[in-house]
Amino acid sequence: MLKVVLALDCLIYLLCPTDAPAWGYQGHEVVGSIADKLLNSNARQQVGQILGEGFDLRVAGPWADCVKSVVRYDDGSFHYEVDPDHLEYEVPCTPFNSPEERARIVDYAQRNWSTCSYAPDGHERGCHNTFHFDDIAVQRTRFDRSYLGGSDHDLVAAIGAAVAVLTDKPVPPPFPFSIRDKKEALLLIAHFIGDLHQPLHVGAVYLDANGRPVDPDTAHGIDPATDTIGGNAIQDENLSLHHEWDDIPTDIGEAATTELLAAARSLPASQGSISDWPAAWASDSILVSHRAFEGLTFRLIATLPANKWSVAFADHAGYLQAMDAIKRRQLAKGGARLAELLNAIWP
């Protein structure tokens, strides 16, 4: 019976759009690789001591997406499941396949599974999945948790919680995060700063049945029928628009390039208190997300069990060219700001 339940859950997962991992693992490795090269000597030493031999920010970057392989069985137990049909998903997770590291992944997922409800398709996916994103409407020009699409368990709050642990402070209430130690906090920071710079992980478009944008804040609530789930429910042929933004330019590879490092080094320093940086960076990503939806039109398509929209481009070639440039800038920003944050924690 348990196998039948799991099979049905897998089928539902395939049919229903859910939040996707930002950048894919290559993007997270690139962000970490840029940061590795921009750390000051003290921060580099602290990162090495906390993560352990053989681990750096590049290796750590994909960790929080590896957690998504943890499933909750019908009997309430948690297990790490390797998808036999997609062994490529395990490529960035192999550094964490020792019994100790695998146990850490399962333990983290279990501790952060029920602290909030996350059921985008009617099935609980684990609260920890909400830590990867905000869905602030593109009508907004800045991040504010009072806007619909934000929450006390969103991406900005998750970064703040991890920073608190790294600086020996308690996670402030009411944020529902269980972060075991500094290693777990650093693994999360390495990933979430990358997520914060994928524009569709922060800014979201909400669409009506005619494909026209709606503003959930002025409508006094998010109507599930208008929720594109961070662009996952917007289809461009066989891929979602979100997935297209997750993919990084193929010439970059899986590590920092000379061009990305130069762009990262040229980024102006963040202003204000370190505690204000994640929200300020989210505001920047919301503005970038405006460009991600420029020149697009949408049409609702009949798809069960959830609404989906198709997308058309005013200038497809021009859009792809702009997307490529934006991705490069955002990867550079992510790496620079990850290093900036850790350098501020360990000057």
C-alpha positions in Angstrom: 0.0 0.0 0.0 2.8 2.4 0.9 4.4 1.9 -2.6 1.1 2.7 -4.2 0.8 5.9 -2.1 4.3 7.0 -3.1 3.7 6.2 -6.7 0.5 8.4 -6.7 2.4 11.2 -4.9 5.1 11.1 -7.6 2.4 11.2 -10.4 0.8 14.2 -8.7 4.1 15.9 -8.3 4.8 15.5 -12.1 1.3 16.8 -13.0 1.3 19.7 -10.6 3.8 22.6 -10.8 5.8 23.2 -7.6 8.7 25.4 -6.7 11.8 24.6 -8.7 15.4 24.9 -7.6 16.8 28.2 -8.5 19.6 28.2 -11.1 19.9 24.4 -11.1 23.0 23.1 -9.3 25.4 24.6 -11.7 24.3 28.1 -10.8 24.6 27.5 -7.1 28.1 26.2 -7.7 29.0 29.3 -9.7 27.7 31.6 -7.0 29.7 29.7 -4.3 32.8 29.6 -6.5 32.7 33.4 -7.0 32.3 33.9 -3.2 35.1 31.5 -2.5 37.5 33.8 -4.4 36.2 37.0 -2.7 36.4 35.9 1.0 38.9 37.6 3.3 41.4 35.4 5.0 39.4 35.2 8.3 36.2 34.4 6.6 37.9 31.8 4.4 39.4 30.1 7.5 36.0 30.1 9.3 34.2 28.6 6.3 36.9 25.9 6.0 36.6 25.0 9.7 32.8 24.9 9.7 32.3 23.0 6.5 35.2 20.7 7.0 38.0 19.3 4.8 37.1 19.1 1.1 34.1 21.4 1.3 33.9 25.0 0.2 31.1 27.3 -0.8 31.1 26.0 -4.3 30.4 22.4 -3.0 28.0 23.7 -0.3 25.9 25.7 -2.7 23.5 22.9 -3.9 23.0 21.3 -0.5 19.5 22.8 0.3 18.2 21.4 -3.0 19.6 17.9 -2.1 17.2 18.1 0.8 14.3 18.0 -1.7 15.1 14.3 -2.2 13.8 13.6 1.3 10.3 12.2 1.3 7.9 11.5 4.1 6.4 8.0 4.0 2.8 7.2 4.9 4.0 5.9 8.3 5.5 9.3 9.2 9.1 8.3 8.7 11.5 10.3 6.5 13.9 8.8 3.9 16.3 10.1 1.2 15.1 8.8 -2.1 17.3 8.7 -5.2 15.2 9.0 -8.4 16.4 6.0 -10.6 15.0 7.8 -13.6 17.0 11.0 -13.0 20.4 10.0 -11.5 21.7 13.3 -12.8 19.9 15.0 -9.9 22.4 13.3 -7.6 25.5 14.8 -9.2 25.8 17.8 -6.9 24.7 15.7 -3.9 27.5 13.1 -4.0 29.7 15.1 -1.6 26.9 14.6 1.0 26.3 10.9 0.5 28.3 9.6 3.5 26.0 8.2 6.3 26.7 11.2 8.5 25.9 13.8 5.8 22.9 11.9 4.6 21.6 11.7 8.1 22.0 15.5 8.4 19.9 16.1 5.3 17.1 13.8 6.5 17.2 15.3 10.0 17.0 18.9 8.7 14.0 18.0 6.4 12.2 16.3 9.3 12.8 19.1 11.7 11.5 21.7 9.2 8.7 19.7 7.6 5.7 20.6 9.7 6.6 24.0 11.1 4.3 25.5 8.5 2.0 24.1 5.9 3.1 24.0 2.2 0.7 22.2 -0.1 0.8 24.0 -3.5 -0.9 21.0 -5.1 -3.0 19.9 -2.2 -0.3 17.6 -0.9 2.2 18.6 1.9 5.6 19.2 0.5 7.4 20.2 3.7 7.7 23.7 5.1 11.5 23.8 4.3 10.6 24.1 0.6 9.1 27.6 1.3 12.5 28.8 2.5 13.7 29.0 -1.1 11.4 31.8 -2.4 9.1 34.8 -2.1 6.2 35.4 -4.5 6.0 39.2 -4.3 3.7 40.5 -7.1 5.6 42.3 -9.9 3.5 45.4 -9.3 5.6 46.0 -6.3 9.0 47.8 -6.4 10.5 46.7 -3.2 10.4 43.8 -0.7 8.1 44.1 2.3 6.9 41.1 4.2 3.5 42.7 4.6 2.9 42.2 0.8 1.1 39.0 -0.2 3.6 36.4 -1.3 5.9 37.0 1.6 5.7 35.1 5.0 7.6 34.5 8.2 9.0 31.4 6.5 10.1 32.9 3.2 13.5 33.3 1.6 14.4 36.6 3.2 13.4 35.3 6.7 15.4 32.1 6.1 18.6 34.0 5.3 18.1 36.1 8.5 17.7 33.0 10.6 20.9 31.5 9.2 22.8 34.7 9.8 21.5 34.7 13.4 22.9 31.2 13.9 26.3 32.1 12.4 26.5 35.1 14.7 25.6 33.2 17.8 22.2 34.7 18.2 18.8 33.0 18.6 16.5 32.8 15.6 14.0 35.6 16.3 10.3 34.6 16.7 8.0 33.9 15.1 10.2 32.6 12.3 9.7 28.8 12.2 13.3 27.6 11.4 15.2 24.8 13.0 18.9 25.2 12.2 21.0 22.7 14.2 24.4 24.4 14.1 26.7 26.7 12.2 27.5 24.1 9.5 23.8 23.8 8.7 23.4 27.6 8.7 26.4 28.0 6.3 25.1 25.3 4.0 21.8 27.2 3.9 23.3 30.6 3.4 25.4 29.4 0.5 22.3 28.2 -1.2 19.7 30.9 -0.3 21.8 33.8 -1.4 21.9 32.2 -4.8 18.1 31.7 -4.7 17.6 35.4 -3.8 19.3 36.4 -7.0 17.2 34.3 -9.4 14.5 36.9 -10.1 11.6 34.5 -10.4 12.3 33.3 -6.9 11.4 36.7 -5.5 9.1 38.5 -8.0 6.0 36.7 -9.3 3.3 37.4 -11.8 -0.4 36.6 -11.0 -2.7 36.0 -14.0 -6.4 35.9 -14.6 -8.3 33.5 -16.9 -7.6 35.9 -19.8 -3.9 35.9 -19.1 -3.9 39.4 -17.8 -1.8 40.3 -14.7 -3.7 40.9 -11.5 -2.5 42.5 -8.3 -3.2 40.3 -5.3 -2.5 43.1 -2.8 -5.2 45.3 -4.2 -7.5 42.3 -4.7 -7.1 41.7 -0.9 -5.9 38.1 -1.3 -4.2 35.6 -3.5 -6.7 33.7 -5.6 -5.3 30.2 -6.2 -6.7 30.4 -9.7 -4.3 33.3 -10.5 -1.2 31.9 -8.9 1.5 31.0 -11.4 3.7 29.5 -8.6 6.7 31.6 -9.4 6.3 31.1 -13.1 6.3 27.3 -12.8 2.7 27.3 -14.2 3.7 29.3 -17.3 4.7 27.0 -20.1 7.0 27.8 -23.0 6.7 24.7 -25.1 7.9 21.8 -22.9 9.6 23.9 -20.2 8.2 26.2 -17.6 9.3 29.9 -17.7 10.7 29.3 -14.2 12.8 26.5 -15.5 14.2 28.6 -18.3 15.3 31.2 -15.8 16.9 28.4 -13.7 19.3 27.4 -16.5 22.5 29.3 -16.6 24.4 30.1 -19.8 26.2 27.0 -20.9 29.6 28.7 -21.5 29.9 29.5 -17.8 30.3 26.0 -16.7 30.2 25.2 -13.0 32.7 27.7 -11.5 33.6 31.4 -11.5 34.8 32.8 -14.7 37.1 35.8 -15.2 34.2 37.9 -16.5 31.9 37.0 -13.6 34.6 37.7 -11.0 35.3 41.1 -12.6 31.5 41.9 -12.4 31.3 40.7 -8.8 34.3 42.8 -7.7 32.7 45.9 -9.4 29.5 45.6 -7.4 29.0 48.5 -5.0 29.1 47.7 -1.3 25.8 47.2 0.4 24.6 50.0 2.7 23.1 49.9 6.2 23.1 47.1 8.7 23.9 43.6 7.8 20.4 42.6 9.1 18.9 44.8 6.4 20.8 43.4 3.5 18.6 40.4 2.6 15.5 42.6 2.2 17.4 45.2 0.2 18.8 42.5 -2.1 15.3 41.0 -2.4 14.0 44.5 -3.5 16.7 44.6 -6.1 15.6 41.2 -7.4 12.0 42.3 -7.6 13.1 45.1 -9.9 15.0 42.7 -12.0 11.9 40.4 -12.2 10.0 43.3 -13.9 12.4 42.8 -16.9 11.8 39.0 -16.8 8.1 39.6 -17.7 8.5 42.5 -20.1 7.2 41.8 -23.6 5.3 38.7 -22.6 1.7 37.8 -23.1 -0.1 34.9 -21.6 -3.1 32.6 -22.3 -4.8 30.2 -20.0 -4.6 26.6 -21.3 -6.9 23.8 -20.2 -4.7 21.6 -18.0 -5.6 19.3 -15.1 -5.2 19.3 -12.2 -4.0 22.9 -12.0 -4.2 26.0 -14.1 -1.4 26.7 -16.5 -0.7 29.5 -19.0 1.2 29.5 -22.2 3.5 32.4 -23.0 4.2 34.4 -26.2 7.1 36.7 -26.8 7.0 40.1 -28.6 10.6 39.4 -29.6 11.8 35.9 -28.6 15.4 36.3 -29.7 15.7 39.7 -28.0 14.1 38.2 -24.8 16.6 35.3 -24.8 19.5 37.7 -25.3 18.3 39.9 -22.4 17.7 36.9 -20.2 21.3 35.7 -20.8 22.7 39.1 -19.8 20.5 39.3 -16.7 21.5 35.8 -15.6 25.2 36.7 -15.8 24.7 39.9 -13.7 22.6 38.1 -11.1 25.1 35.2 -10.7 27.9 37.8 -10.2 25.7 39.7 -7.7 24.9 36.5 -5.8 28.6 35.5 -5.5 29.6 39.0 -4.5 26.9 39.4 -1.8 27.5 35.9 -0.4 31.1 36.8 0.1 30.2 40.3 1.4 27.9 38.8 4.0 30.4 36.3 5.3 33.2 38.9 5.3 31.0 41.1 7.4 30.3 38.2 9.8 34.0 37.3 10.0 36.0 40.5 9.3 
